[in-house]
Amino acid sequence: MSEQEGTWSAVVLKTASCAVVDELVVLPDDVQPGDIIECHGTQQRVTYEYGAYALEKAGGV
């Protein structure tokens, strides 16, 4: 949330749990299911099911 000239606004962040460590990752605004991101030195695929984003190790490793 932020305030600018007396007006408050909120931004929805896309988040997912890292597939390698127990950590919440903030995803880029333009991320789409199937995209590959780098997290903790591992390539991870973005998935979206049941209204939530998740990360899984790319290549099934």
CHARMM-style PDB file with segment names, atoms N, HN, CA, C and O in Angstrom:
ATOM      1  N   MET     1       0.844  -1.170   0.000  1.00  0.00      PROA
ATOM      2  CA  MET     1       0.000   0.000   0.000  1.00  0.00      PROA
ATOM      3  C   MET     1       0.883   1.225   0.000  1.00  0.00      PROA
ATOM      4  O   MET     1       2.001   1.214   0.516  1.00  0.00      PROA
ATOM      5  N   SER     2       0.362   2.270  -0.585  1.00  0.00      PROA
ATOM      6  HN  SER     2      -0.546   2.279  -1.005  1.00  0.00      PROA
ATOM      7  CA  SER     2       1.104   3.529  -0.597  1.00  0.00      PROA
ATOM      8  C   SER     2       0.131   4.693  -0.567  1.00  0.00      PROA
ATOM      9  O   SER     2      -1.035   4.570  -0.941  1.00  0.00      PROA
ATOM     10  N   GLU     3       0.644   5.826  -0.112  1.00  0.00      PROA
ATOM     11  HN  GLU     3       1.592   5.926   0.192  1.00  0.00      PROA
ATOM     12  CA  GLU     3      -0.172   7.036  -0.064  1.00  0.00      PROA
ATOM     13  C   GLU     3       0.467   8.081  -0.958  1.00  0.00      PROA
ATOM     14  O   GLU     3       1.673   8.322  -0.899  1.00  0.00      PROA
ATOM     15  N   GLN     4      -0.358   8.692  -1.783  1.00  0.00      PROA
ATOM     16  HN  GLN     4      -1.337   8.496  -1.831  1.00  0.00      PROA
ATOM     17  CA  GLN     4       0.114   9.764  -2.648  1.00  0.00      PROA
ATOM     18  C   GLN     4      -0.937  10.858  -2.655  1.00  0.00      PROA
ATOM     19  O   GLN     4      -2.073  10.632  -3.073  1.00  0.00      PROA
ATOM     20  N   GLU     5      -0.563  12.036  -2.196  1.00  0.00      PROA
ATOM     21  HN  GLU     5       0.359  12.219  -1.857  1.00  0.00      PROA
ATOM     22  CA  GLU     5      -1.461  13.187  -2.129  1.00  0.00      PROA
ATOM     23  C   GLU     5      -2.759  12.865  -1.386  1.00  0.00      PROA
ATOM     24  O   GLU     5      -3.844  13.259  -1.814  1.00  0.00      PROA
ATOM     25  N   GLY     6      -2.634  12.147  -0.274  1.00  0.00      PROA
ATOM     26  HN  GLY     6      -1.753  11.827   0.074  1.00  0.00      PROA
ATOM     27  CA  GLY     6      -3.792  11.840   0.554  1.00  0.00      PROA
ATOM     28  C   GLY     6      -4.642  10.685   0.073  1.00  0.00      PROA
ATOM     29  O   GLY     6      -5.659  10.370   0.692  1.00  0.00      PROA
ATOM     30  N   THR     7      -4.248  10.046  -1.018  1.00  0.00      PROA
ATOM     31  HN  THR     7      -3.422  10.303  -1.520  1.00  0.00      PROA
ATOM     32  CA  THR     7      -5.004   8.911  -1.544  1.00  0.00      PROA
ATOM     33  C   THR     7      -4.194   7.635  -1.373  1.00  0.00      PROA
ATOM     34  O   THR     7      -3.031   7.560  -1.771  1.00  0.00      PROA
ATOM     35  N   TRP     8      -4.831   6.634  -0.774  1.00  0.00      PROA
ATOM     36  HN  TRP     8      -5.775   6.696  -0.451  1.00  0.00      PROA
ATOM     37  CA  TRP     8      -4.181   5.344  -0.573  1.00  0.00      PROA
ATOM     38  C   TRP     8      -4.493   4.430  -1.745  1.00  0.00      PROA
ATOM     39  O   TRP     8      -5.596   4.447  -2.291  1.00  0.00      PROA
ATOM     40  N   SER     9      -3.513   3.641  -2.116  1.00  0.00      PROA
ATOM     41  HN  SER     9      -2.617   3.627  -1.673  1.00  0.00      PROA
ATOM     42  CA  SER     9      -3.737   2.650  -3.167  1.00  0.00      PROA
ATOM     43  C   SER     9      -3.016   1.358  -2.802  1.00  0.00      PROA
ATOM     44  O   SER     9      -2.023   1.367  -2.076  1.00  0.00      PROA
ATOM     45  N   ALA    10      -3.530   0.257  -3.314  1.00  0.00      PROA
ATOM     46  HN  ALA    10      -4.338   0.250  -3.904  1.00  0.00      PROA
ATOM     47  CA  ALA    10      -2.937  -1.056  -3.065  1.00  0.00      PROA
ATOM     48  C   ALA    10      -2.624  -1.717  -4.401  1.00  0.00      PROA
ATOM     49  O   ALA    10      -3.315  -1.510  -5.398  1.00  0.00      PROA
ATOM     50  N   VAL    11      -1.581  -2.505  -4.392  1.00  0.00      PROA
ATOM     51  HN  VAL    11      -1.019  -2.673  -3.582  1.00  0.00      PROA
ATOM     52  CA  VAL    11      -1.174  -3.232  -5.586  1.00  0.00      PROA
ATOM     53  C   VAL    11      -1.204  -4.716  -5.261  1.00  0.00      PROA
ATOM     54  O   VAL    11      -0.673  -5.143  -4.236  1.00  0.00      PROA
ATOM     55  N   VAL    12      -1.820  -5.496  -6.125  1.00  0.00      PROA
ATOM     56  HN  VAL    12      -2.252  -5.149  -6.958  1.00  0.00      PROA
ATOM     57  CA  VAL    12      -1.854  -6.943  -5.938  1.00  0.00      PROA
ATOM     58  C   VAL    12      -0.563  -7.527  -6.497  1.00  0.00      PROA
ATOM     59  O   VAL    12      -0.226  -7.307  -7.660  1.00  0.00      PROA
ATOM     60  N   LEU    13       0.153  -8.270  -5.666  1.00  0.00      PROA
ATOM     61  HN  LEU    13      -0.120  -8.449  -4.721  1.00  0.00      PROA
ATOM     62  CA  LEU    13       1.383  -8.911  -6.101  1.00  0.00      PROA
ATOM     63  C   LEU    13       1.115 -10.373  -6.409  1.00  0.00      PROA
ATOM     64  O   LEU    13       0.400 -11.051  -5.672  1.00  0.00      PROA
ATOM     65  N   LYS    14       1.688 -10.851  -7.493  1.00  0.00      PROA
ATOM     66  HN  LYS    14       2.269 -10.300  -8.092  1.00  0.00      PROA
ATOM     67  CA  LYS    14       1.622 -12.275  -7.813  1.00  0.00      PROA
ATOM     68  C   LYS    14       2.745 -12.954  -7.044  1.00  0.00      PROA
ATOM     69  O   LYS    14       3.910 -12.580  -7.177  1.00  0.00      PROA
ATOM     70  N   THR    15       2.396 -13.948  -6.243  1.00  0.00      PROA
ATOM     71  HN  THR    15       1.450 -14.251  -6.135  1.00  0.00      PROA
ATOM     72  CA  THR    15       3.394 -14.654  -5.450  1.00  0.00      PROA
ATOM     73  C   THR    15       3.249 -16.156  -5.630  1.00  0.00      PROA
ATOM     74  O   THR    15       2.188 -16.650  -6.012  1.00  0.00      PROA
ATOM     75  N   ALA    16       4.328 -16.873  -5.349  1.00  0.00      PROA
ATOM     76  HN  ALA    16       5.190 -16.471  -5.039  1.00  0.00      PROA
ATOM     77  CA  ALA    16       4.323 -18.333  -5.396  1.00  0.00      PROA
ATOM     78  C   ALA    16       5.390 -18.834  -4.439  1.00  0.00      PROA
ATOM     79  O   ALA    16       6.334 -18.110  -4.122  1.00  0.00      PROA
ATOM     80  N   SER    17       5.245 -20.056  -3.982  1.00  0.00      PROA
ATOM     81  HN  SER    17       4.477 -20.643  -4.240  1.00  0.00      PROA
ATOM     82  CA  SER    17       6.259 -20.672  -3.137  1.00  0.00      PROA
ATOM     83  C   SER    17       7.360 -21.248  -4.014  1.00  0.00      PROA
ATOM     84  O   SER    17       7.085 -21.899  -5.023  1.00  0.00      PROA
ATOM     85  N   CYS    18       8.601 -21.008  -3.628  1.00  0.00      PROA
ATOM     86  HN  CYS    18       8.824 -20.480  -2.808  1.00  0.00      PROA
ATOM     87  CA  CYS    18       9.748 -21.549  -4.350  1.00  0.00      PROA
ATOM     88  C   CYS    18       9.721 -23.073  -4.249  1.00  0.00      PROA
ATOM     89  O   CYS    18       9.384 -23.624  -3.202  1.00  0.00      PROA
ATOM     90  N   ALA    19      10.080 -23.757  -5.353  1.00  0.00      PROA
ATOM     91  HN  ALA    19      10.354 -23.308  -6.204  1.00  0.00      PROA
ATOM     92  CA  ALA    19      10.100 -25.222  -5.371  1.00  0.00      PROA
ATOM     93  C   ALA    19      11.359 -25.784  -4.713  1.00  0.00      PROA
ATOM     94  O   ALA    19      11.449 -26.992  -4.494  1.00  0.00      PROA
ATOM     95  N   VAL    20      12.336 -24.924  -4.393  1.00  0.00      PROA
ATOM     96  HN  VAL    20      12.263 -23.943  -4.571  1.00  0.00      PROA
ATOM     97  CA  VAL    20      13.609 -25.386  -3.848  1.00  0.00      PROA
ATOM     98  C   VAL    20      13.693 -25.164  -2.340  1.00  0.00      PROA
ATOM     99  O   VAL    20      14.087 -26.064  -1.598  1.00  0.00      PROA
ATOM    100  N   VAL    21      13.326 -23.971  -1.888  1.00  0.00      PROA
ATOM    101  HN  VAL    21      13.006 -23.239  -2.490  1.00  0.00      PROA
ATOM    102  CA  VAL    21      13.374 -23.651  -0.458  1.00  0.00      PROA
ATOM    103  C   VAL    21      12.006 -23.140  -0.014  1.00  0.00      PROA
ATOM    104  O   VAL    21      11.174 -22.766  -0.841  1.00  0.00      PROA
ATOM    105  N   ASP    22      11.789 -23.128   1.275  1.00  0.00      PROA
ATOM    106  HN  ASP    22      12.465 -23.431   1.947  1.00  0.00      PROA
ATOM    107  CA  ASP    22      10.513 -22.670   1.830  1.00  0.00      PROA
ATOM    108  C   ASP    22      10.517 -21.144   1.890  1.00  0.00      PROA
ATOM    109  O   ASP    22      10.756 -20.552   2.942  1.00  0.00      PROA
ATOM    110  N   GLU    23      10.249 -20.518   0.741  1.00  0.00      PROA
ATOM    111  HN  GLU    23      10.055 -20.999  -0.114  1.00  0.00      PROA
ATOM    112  CA  GLU    23      10.279 -19.061   0.645  1.00  0.00      PROA
ATOM    113  C   GLU    23       9.229 -18.591  -0.351  1.00  0.00      PROA
ATOM    114  O   GLU    23       9.018 -19.224  -1.386  1.00  0.00      PROA
ATOM    115  N   LEU    24       8.577 -17.487  -0.038  1.00  0.00      PROA
ATOM    116  HN  LEU    24       8.749 -16.973   0.802  1.00  0.00      PROA
ATOM    117  CA  LEU    24       7.594 -16.886  -0.933  1.00  0.00      PROA
ATOM    118  C   LEU    24       8.320 -15.992  -1.930  1.00  0.00      PROA
ATOM    119  O   LEU    24       9.149 -15.168  -1.544  1.00  0.00      PROA
ATOM    120  N   VAL    25       8.008 -16.155  -3.212  1.00  0.00      PROA
ATOM    121  HN  VAL    25       7.334 -16.824  -3.526  1.00  0.00      PROA
ATOM    122  CA  VAL    25       8.658 -15.416  -4.289  1.00  0.00      PROA
ATOM    123  C   VAL    25       7.648 -14.463  -4.911  1.00  0.00      PROA
ATOM    124  O   VAL    25       6.530 -14.868  -5.227  1.00  0.00      PROA
ATOM    125  N   VAL    26       8.030 -13.200  -5.090  1.00  0.00      PROA
ATOM    126  HN  VAL    26       8.939 -12.871  -4.834  1.00  0.00      PROA
ATOM    127  CA  VAL    26       7.190 -12.235  -5.799  1.00  0.00      PROA
ATOM    128  C   VAL    26       7.488 -12.394  -7.288  1.00  0.00      PROA
ATOM    129  O   VAL    26       8.630 -12.242  -7.721  1.00  0.00      PROA
ATOM    130  N   LEU    27       6.452 -12.700  -8.062  1.00  0.00      PROA
ATOM    131  HN  LEU    27       5.524 -12.823  -7.710  1.00  0.00      PROA
ATOM    132  CA  LEU    27       6.602 -12.931  -9.494  1.00  0.00      PROA
ATOM    133  C   LEU    27       6.485 -11.619 -10.262  1.00  0.00      PROA
ATOM    134  O   LEU    27       5.866 -10.671  -9.777  1.00  0.00      PROA
ATOM    135  N   PRO    28       7.075 -11.554 -11.461  1.00  0.00      PROA
ATOM    136  CA  PRO    28       6.935 -10.354 -12.295  1.00  0.00      PROA
ATOM    137  C   PRO    28       5.467 -10.095 -12.638  1.00  0.00      PROA
ATOM    138  O   PRO    28       4.671 -11.031 -12.712  1.00  0.00      PROA
ATOM    139  N   ASP    29       5.112  -8.831 -12.845  1.00  0.00      PROA
ATOM    140  HN  ASP    29       5.758  -8.071 -12.785  1.00  0.00      PROA
ATOM    141  CA  ASP    29       3.729  -8.460 -13.161  1.00  0.00      PROA
ATOM    142  C   ASP    29       3.202  -9.163 -14.401  1.00  0.00      PROA
ATOM    143  O   ASP    29       2.023  -9.511 -14.465  1.00  0.00      PROA
ATOM    144  N   ASP    30       4.069  -9.376 -15.388  1.00  0.00      PROA
ATOM    145  HN  ASP    30       5.027  -9.093 -15.336  1.00  0.00      PROA
ATOM    146  CA  ASP    30       3.627  -9.939 -16.663  1.00  0.00      PROA
ATOM    147  C   ASP    30       3.797 -11.456 -16.762  1.00  0.00      PROA
ATOM    148  O   ASP    30       3.701 -12.011 -17.856  1.00  0.00      PROA
ATOM    149  N   VAL    31       4.047 -12.131 -15.647  1.00  0.00      PROA
ATOM    150  HN  VAL    31       4.126 -11.679 -14.758  1.00  0.00      PROA
ATOM    151  CA  VAL    31       4.269 -13.580 -15.669  1.00  0.00      PROA
ATOM    152  C   VAL    31       3.009 -14.320 -16.121  1.00  0.00      PROA
ATOM    153  O   VAL    31       1.887 -13.920 -15.809  1.00  0.00      PROA
ATOM    154  N   GLN    32       3.220 -15.398 -16.855  1.00  0.00      PROA
ATOM    155  HN  GLN    32       4.131 -15.723 -17.108  1.00  0.00      PROA
ATOM    156  CA  GLN    32       2.125 -16.235 -17.339  1.00  0.00      PROA
ATOM    157  C   GLN    32       2.440 -17.692 -17.015  1.00  0.00      PROA
ATOM    158  O   GLN    32       3.610 -18.067 -16.939  1.00  0.00      PROA
ATOM    159  N   PRO    33       1.411 -18.515 -16.824  1.00  0.00      PROA
ATOM    160  CA  PRO    33       1.660 -19.943 -16.626  1.00  0.00      PROA
ATOM    161  C   PRO    33       2.494 -20.498 -17.782  1.00  0.00      PROA
ATOM    162  O   PRO    33       2.249 -20.188 -18.948  1.00  0.00      PROA
ATOM    163  N   GLY    34       3.475 -21.315 -17.438  1.00  0.00      PROA
ATOM    164  HN  GLY    34       3.674 -21.567 -16.491  1.00  0.00      PROA
ATOM    165  CA  GLY    34       4.372 -21.877 -18.435  1.00  0.00      PROA
ATOM    166  C   GLY    34       5.687 -21.130 -18.544  1.00  0.00      PROA
ATOM    167  O   GLY    34       6.660 -21.666 -19.075  1.00  0.00      PROA
ATOM    168  N   ASP    35       5.733 -19.886 -18.041  1.00  0.00      PROA
ATOM    169  HN  ASP    35       4.943 -19.451 -17.609  1.00  0.00      PROA
ATOM    170  CA  ASP    35       6.980 -19.123 -18.060  1.00  0.00      PROA
ATOM    171  C   ASP    35       8.014 -19.811 -17.167  1.00  0.00      PROA
ATOM    172  O   ASP    35       7.664 -20.468 -16.187  1.00  0.00      PROA
ATOM    173  N   ILE    36       9.282 -19.653 -17.517  1.00  0.00      PROA
ATOM    174  HN  ILE    36       9.567 -19.119 -18.313  1.00  0.00      PROA
ATOM    175  CA  ILE    36      10.382 -20.180 -16.717  1.00  0.00      PROA
ATOM    176  C   ILE    36      11.062 -19.004 -16.028  1.00  0.00      PROA
ATOM    177  O   ILE    36      11.415 -18.017 -16.675  1.00  0.00      PROA
ATOM    178  N   ILE    37      11.245 -19.111 -14.707  1.00  0.00      PROA
ATOM    179  HN  ILE    37      10.959 -19.913 -14.182  1.00  0.00      PROA
ATOM    180  CA  ILE    37      11.975 -18.085 -13.963  1.00  0.00      PROA
ATOM    181  C   ILE    37      13.145 -18.745 -13.251  1.00  0.00      PROA
ATOM    182  O   ILE    37      13.149 -19.955 -13.025  1.00  0.00      PROA
ATOM    183  N   GLU    38      14.129 -17.941 -12.903  1.00  0.00      PROA
ATOM    184  HN  GLU    38      14.126 -16.958 -13.086  1.00  0.00      PROA
ATOM    185  CA  GLU    38      15.290 -18.412 -12.155  1.00  0.00      PROA
ATOM    186  C   GLU    38      15.084 -18.051 -10.691  1.00  0.00      PROA
ATOM    187  O   GLU    38      14.830 -16.894 -10.357  1.00  0.00      PROA
ATOM    188  N   CYS    39      15.194 -19.048  -9.825  1.00  0.00      PROA
ATOM    189  HN  CYS    39      15.400 -19.988 -10.097  1.00  0.00      PROA
ATOM    190  CA  CYS    39      15.021 -18.826  -8.387  1.00  0.00      PROA
ATOM    191  C   CYS    39      15.958 -19.772  -7.645  1.00  0.00      PROA
ATOM    192  O   CYS    39      15.917 -20.983  -7.861  1.00  0.00      PROA
ATOM    193  N   HSD    40      16.796 -19.231  -6.779  1.00  0.00      PROA
ATOM    194  HN  HSD    40      16.829 -18.247  -6.604  1.00  0.00      PROA
ATOM    195  CA  HSD    40      17.760 -20.006  -6.008  1.00  0.00      PROA
ATOM    196  C   HSD    40      18.616 -20.898  -6.904  1.00  0.00      PROA
ATOM    197  O   HSD    40      18.880 -22.054  -6.574  1.00  0.00      PROA
ATOM    198  N   GLY    41      19.049 -20.346  -8.044  1.00  0.00      PROA
ATOM    199  HN  GLY    41      18.835 -19.406  -8.312  1.00  0.00      PROA
ATOM    200  CA  GLY    41      19.938 -21.063  -8.945  1.00  0.00      PROA
ATOM    201  C   GLY    41      19.290 -22.188  -9.727  1.00  0.00      PROA
ATOM    202  O   GLY    41      19.985 -22.986 -10.356  1.00  0.00      PROA
ATOM    203  N   THR    42      17.964 -22.262  -9.696  1.00  0.00      PROA
ATOM    204  HN  THR    42      17.400 -21.614  -9.185  1.00  0.00      PROA
ATOM    205  CA  THR    42      17.241 -23.327 -10.383  1.00  0.00      PROA
ATOM    206  C   THR    42      16.177 -22.733 -11.287  1.00  0.00      PROA
ATOM    207  O   THR    42      15.478 -21.797 -10.900  1.00  0.00      PROA
ATOM    208  N   GLN    43      16.053 -23.276 -12.493  1.00  0.00      PROA
ATOM    209  HN  GLN    43      16.621 -24.036 -12.808  1.00  0.00      PROA
ATOM    210  CA  GLN    43      14.977 -22.842 -13.370  1.00  0.00      PROA
ATOM    211  C   GLN    43      13.682 -23.487 -12.897  1.00  0.00      PROA
ATOM    212  O   GLN    43      13.615 -24.696 -12.676  1.00  0.00      PROA
ATOM    213  N   GLN    44      12.646 -22.646 -12.747  1.00  0.00      PROA
ATOM    214  HN  GLN    44      12.701 -21.663 -12.927  1.00  0.00      PROA
ATOM    215  CA  GLN    44      11.359 -23.123 -12.250  1.00  0.00      PROA
ATOM    216  C   GLN    44      10.243 -22.650 -13.172  1.00  0.00      PROA
ATOM    217  O   GLN    44      10.248 -21.515 -13.648  1.00  0.00      PROA
ATOM    218  N   ARG    45       9.294 -23.535 -13.413  1.00  0.00      PROA
ATOM    219  HN  ARG    45       9.289 -24.457 -13.026  1.00  0.00      PROA
ATOM    220  CA  ARG    45       8.159 -23.236 -14.293  1.00  0.00      PROA
ATOM    221  C   ARG    45       7.002 -22.702 -13.451  1.00  0.00      PROA
ATOM    222  O   ARG    45       6.692 -23.236 -12.386  1.00  0.00      PROA
ATOM    223  N   VAL    46       6.375 -21.645 -13.945  1.00  0.00      PROA
ATOM    224  HN  VAL    46       6.626 -21.211 -14.810  1.00  0.00      PROA
ATOM    225  CA  VAL    46       5.213 -21.050 -13.278  1.00  0.00      PROA
ATOM    226  C   VAL    46       3.968 -21.838 -13.671  1.00  0.00      PROA
ATOM    227  O   VAL    46       3.729 -22.088 -14.853  1.00  0.00      PROA
ATOM    228  N   THR    47       3.182 -22.225 -12.677  1.00  0.00      PROA
ATOM    229  HN  THR    47       3.376 -22.022 -11.717  1.00  0.00      PROA
ATOM    230  CA  THR    47       1.896 -22.869 -12.927  1.00  0.00      PROA
ATOM    231  C   THR    47       0.805 -22.036 -12.262  1.00  0.00      PROA
ATOM    232  O   THR    47       1.077 -21.221 -11.380  1.00  0.00      PROA
ATOM    233  N   TYR    48      -0.427 -22.253 -12.697  1.00  0.00      PROA
ATOM    234  HN  TYR    48      -0.648 -22.915 -13.414  1.00  0.00      PROA
ATOM    235  CA  TYR    48      -1.564 -21.536 -12.111  1.00  0.00      PROA
ATOM    236  C   TYR    48      -2.751 -22.487 -12.078  1.00  0.00      PROA
ATOM    237  O   TYR    48      -3.290 -22.862 -13.120  1.00  0.00      PROA
ATOM    238  N   GLU    49      -3.152 -22.872 -10.873  1.00  0.00      PROA
ATOM    239  HN  GLU    49      -2.715 -22.568 -10.027  1.00  0.00      PROA
ATOM    240  CA  GLU    49      -4.295 -23.763 -10.694  1.00  0.00      PROA
ATOM    241  C   GLU    49      -5.069 -23.334  -9.461  1.00  0.00      PROA
ATOM    242  O   GLU    49      -4.492 -22.869  -8.479  1.00  0.00      PROA
ATOM    243  N   TYR    50      -6.372 -23.494  -9.526  1.00  0.00      PROA
ATOM    244  HN  TYR    50      -6.840 -23.872 -10.325  1.00  0.00      PROA
ATOM    245  CA  TYR    50      -7.261 -23.199  -8.399  1.00  0.00      PROA
ATOM    246  C   TYR    50      -7.069 -21.779  -7.869  1.00  0.00      PROA
ATOM    247  O   TYR    50      -7.191 -21.537  -6.668  1.00  0.00      PROA
ATOM    248  N   GLY    51      -6.766 -20.837  -8.776  1.00  0.00      PROA
ATOM    249  HN  GLY    51      -6.667 -21.033  -9.752  1.00  0.00      PROA
ATOM    250  CA  GLY    51      -6.642 -19.438  -8.393  1.00  0.00      PROA
ATOM    251  C   GLY    51      -5.341 -19.056  -7.727  1.00  0.00      PROA
ATOM    252  O   GLY    51      -5.247 -17.984  -7.129  1.00  0.00      PROA
ATOM    253  N   ALA    52      -4.319 -19.921  -7.818  1.00  0.00      PROA
ATOM    254  HN  ALA    52      -4.395 -20.792  -8.304  1.00  0.00      PROA
ATOM    255  CA  ALA    52      -3.043 -19.620  -7.171  1.00  0.00      PROA
ATOM    256  C   ALA    52      -1.873 -19.975  -8.081  1.00  0.00      PROA
ATOM    257  O   ALA    52      -1.924 -20.948  -8.835  1.00  0.00      PROA
ATOM    258  N   TYR    53      -0.818 -19.169  -7.997  1.00  0.00      PROA
ATOM    259  HN  TYR    53      -0.776 -18.379  -7.385  1.00  0.00      PROA
ATOM    260  CA  TYR    53       0.409 -19.454  -8.729  1.00  0.00      PROA
ATOM    261  C   TYR    53       1.272 -20.402  -7.906  1.00  0.00      PROA
ATOM    262  O   TYR    53       1.231 -20.392  -6.676  1.00  0.00      PROA
ATOM    263  N   ALA    54       2.054 -21.218  -8.603  1.00  0.00      PROA
ATOM    264  HN  ALA    54       2.088 -21.225  -9.603  1.00  0.00      PROA
ATOM    265  CA  ALA    54       3.003 -22.116  -7.952  1.00  0.00      PROA
ATOM    266  C   ALA    54       4.224 -22.240  -8.848  1.00  0.00      PROA
ATOM    267  O   ALA    54       4.167 -21.931 -10.038  1.00  0.00      PROA
ATOM    268  N   LEU    55       5.323 -22.693  -8.272  1.00  0.00      PROA
ATOM    269  HN  LEU    55       5.369 -22.944  -7.305  1.00  0.00      PROA
ATOM    270  CA  LEU    55       6.542 -22.946  -9.026  1.00  0.00      PROA
ATOM    271  C   LEU    55       6.887 -24.419  -8.906  1.00  0.00      PROA
ATOM    272  O   LEU    55       6.740 -25.019  -7.841  1.00  0.00      PROA
ATOM    273  N   GLU    56       7.350 -24.996 -10.009  1.00  0.00      PROA
ATOM    274  HN  GLU    56       7.470 -24.508 -10.874  1.00  0.00      PROA
ATOM    275  CA  GLU    56       7.833 -26.369  -9.994  1.00  0.00      PROA
ATOM    276  C   GLU    56       9.156 -26.391 -10.743  1.00  0.00      PROA
ATOM    277  O   GLU    56       9.369 -25.602 -11.664  1.00  0.00      PROA
ATOM    278  N   LYS    57      10.044 -27.295 -10.347  1.00  0.00      PROA
ATOM    279  HN  LYS    57       9.871 -27.936  -9.599  1.00  0.00      PROA
ATOM    280  CA  LYS    57      11.329 -27.385 -11.025  1.00  0.00      PROA
ATOM    281  C   LYS    57      11.098 -27.681 -12.494  1.00  0.00      PROA
ATOM    282  O   LYS    57      10.352 -28.598 -12.839  1.00  0.00      PROA
ATOM    283  N   ALA    58      11.732 -26.910 -13.356  1.00  0.00      PROA
ATOM    284  HN  ALA    58      12.338 -26.165 -13.076  1.00  0.00      PROA
ATOM    285  CA  ALA    58      11.592 -27.104 -14.803  1.00  0.00      PROA
ATOM    286  C   ALA    58      12.279 -28.404 -15.199  1.00  0.00      PROA
ATOM    287  O   ALA    58      13.344 -28.733 -14.678  1.00  0.00      PROA
ATOM    288  N   GLY    59      11.676 -29.131 -16.107  1.00  0.00      PROA
ATOM    289  HN  GLY    59      10.811 -28.864 -16.531  1.00  0.00      PROA
ATOM    290  CA  GLY    59      12.252 -30.384 -16.574  1.00  0.00      PROA
ATOM    291  C   GLY    59      11.976 -31.557 -15.663  1.00  0.00      PROA
ATOM    292  O   GLY    59      12.478 -32.655 -15.900  1.00  0.00      PROA
ATOM    293  N   GLY    60      11.179 -31.345 -14.615  1.00  0.00      PROA
ATOM    294  HN  GLY    60      10.771 -30.453 -14.422  1.00  0.00      PROA
ATOM    295  CA  GLY    60      10.819 -32.440 -13.718  1.00  0.00      PROA
ATOM    296  C   GLY    60      11.958 -32.958 -12.874  1.00  0.00      PROA
ATOM    297  O   GLY    60      11.878 -34.060 -12.331  1.00  0.00      PROA
ATOM    298  N   VAL    61      13.042 -32.163 -12.752  1.00  0.00      PROA
ATOM    299  HN  VAL    61      13.107 -31.268 -13.193  1.00  0.00      PROA
ATOM    300  CA  VAL    61      14.205 -32.595 -11.972  1.00  0.00      PROA
ATOM    301  C   VAL    61      13.965 -32.328 -10.514  1.00  0.00      PROA
ATOM    302  OT1 VAL    61      14.825 -32.620  -9.683  1.00  0.00      PROA
TER     303      VAL     61
END
